[in-house]
Amino acid sequence: IVSFKPNVKLRLLIDALASYATTPSFSIDYRQNCFLKDGEAFRYISGSIHYSRIPRVYWKDRLLKMYMAGLNAIQTYVPWNFHEPVPGQYDFSGDRDLEHFLQLCQDIGLLVIMRPGPYICAEWDMGGLPSWLLKKKDIVLRSSDPDYLAAVDKWMGQLLPIINRHLYQNGGPIITVQVENEYGSYFACDYNYMRHLSQLFRSHLGEEVVLFTTDGAGVGYLKCGSLQGIYATVDFGPGSNVTAAFEAQRHAEPRGPLVNSEFYTGWLDHWGEKHVVIPTAAVVKSLNEILEMGANVNLYMFIGGTNFGYWNGANSPYGPQPTSYDYDAPLTEAGDLTEKYFAIREVIKMYKELPGGLLPPSTPKFAYGQLCSVMLVIYMVPLCSLLCLICALNMDVSLSRQAFGFMLYQTVLPVNCLKPTPLSSPLNGVHDRAYISIDGIAAGILERNKALTINITGKAGSRVDVLVENMGRINYGKEINDFKATKTFLFTSCFSKATFTQQRCSQKLKSFSLAFFFKDTYIQFPNWRKGQVWINGFNVGRYWPSRGPQVTLFVPAHLLSTSVQNNITVLELEASPCSSGSCTVEFTDTPVINGTVKSTGHFKSSSTDKTFWSRTILE
């Protein structure tokens, strides 16, 4: 009698060992000071790309260009407010299809460093936090405030299972996951909050995944930003002392891989300030030093993209960012290859083999020329605003479904106000810019931090309109609970009996039509001052050539139709050229994001950990 049982057991053991040997793994080797990928020493050279700032149709193009530059990984944020605009309503479709983006990364051969927040900064509206959190006026964001944590837990209950499916050990591209973002720069320093996030992430992602934090390269930032059990990394830009920066990381992590999670290839812009340009020579010099030390690095940004619609953030003291998020990155806002791209590629080539094959070219642009107005459309905009005399109202608290755009306040003058009389916005009550008109005639502009009082005149019964524009919520620092619309108006004797009531408002928008678009282009607004533009219903963003530095707005080809007429709708808020007869917009093949600026005073960011190096380079 022959028994096969021992052989069956041996086969099962061999199969088990083979399976164990081929199971994907990613971990930290503290003895060799490196990452381990499938048991082998590994170093990543990564680049940041924000899928929320790039149309889905261009994700593959941008990722392939990053891969061909020699990167073996990408880094991306997940903006909470991009996916949950209304509590409990989640959107992961179209340009928000995170899983499709992750699959493209894997198909191309790029690993992923995931930064899911819940706070991300990113020069994104409110740092990615949804404004509906501000319904609780005294909420302490990024803390163990019970209401905040309850919302975080619900959101992460949706997001983290998606991330889990795409972890490297589960067959996906995600090798590491960041917990929060630069928490050491936030005033709260709430260790219980960070512990809660750590436990939350572990409960959804498991014990094997590499969790990490990122903070400025200073011991002071790492004190509140790092947490035992989560690997601490640092960020710094060109011109920094690379050795000293990594010594700060070593203060928190005596052993393990050296990691710069944000090596700045450029910098962000603000309306009214010059476009920031970081010299290529400075970038490649510091990058070479980092790679020479054997460190891991993520280039922030490798491509910046565009703040379409109302997604731009702002810094404090209040300075909003423009529509363009070009960032002076290696790939332009439109995905074009730059001198910086090729210079960085040459540095990477010194440390790893580059992929073979041809580089994808820059996408073709076309100058369609000037387009004259062919139609004037009157839109009736429903406005659900109700303001009592000297009573606070803001769109975040009062309008659960209107987080962005404009709010109109209306009243009438109960008495004659024939002499110039002040209308004020005390304590920066207007957030962020208010257009005042009397009986439809412009009377002046109130602007946060800059113009707090104007003089008005009018007769009894004159209609007073105050149209308040949300220019973007603060995304960094202790003022991220940035309520919008208005807190208070200070009314003079002319308004002693006035109340603001709910109204419907008619806004005049210019519409243009043109057929046969088929290539990327840029739109600009000769002699227009400030406003918003939609193309075939898509909100392309803000234009403000009267302040600068951005003059043109990027228009991706997929927004344009070759089969029907294209509709371009312009909402001008200050002064259009139409009254003079020259009412045109122009399509050009050349971007202008560094135009002449009307300075509003040098912007001083409170984020000194990020701006010190850039000021040093520029000065």
Protein Blocks (a to p, Z undefined) as FASTA:
>chain_A
ZZfklmmmmmmmmmmmmmmmmmccddddfknopadeehiacddddddddfklpcfklmmm
mmmmmmmnopabdcddddfklmmmbghiacfehjllmklmmmmmmmnopacdddebjang
jopghhhpafklmmpmmbcehiabfklmmmmmmmmmmmmmmmmmmgfklopabfbdcehj
hkllpfklpaklmmmmmmmmmmmnojmbccdddddddfklmmmmpcehiacdddddehia
fklmmmmmmmmmmgacdddfbdcfbdcddehiacddddfklmmmmmmmmmmnopacdddd
fblbjaehjlbccddddddddfblnlopabdfkopacfklmmmmmmmmmmoccdedjddd
ddddddebjaddfbdcddddddfbdcdehiacdfklmmmmlmghjdddddddfbdcfbcc
ddddehhlaccbccddeehiafbdcdehklmcdcddddehiacddddddebiafedjklm
ccehifbdcddfklmmgccddddddddddddddehiabdcddddehiabdcddeehiafb
jcdfknomafbdcddfklpcfkbccddddddfkbccklnopacddddfbdcfkbccddeb
jaddfklmlmmmmmmmmZZ
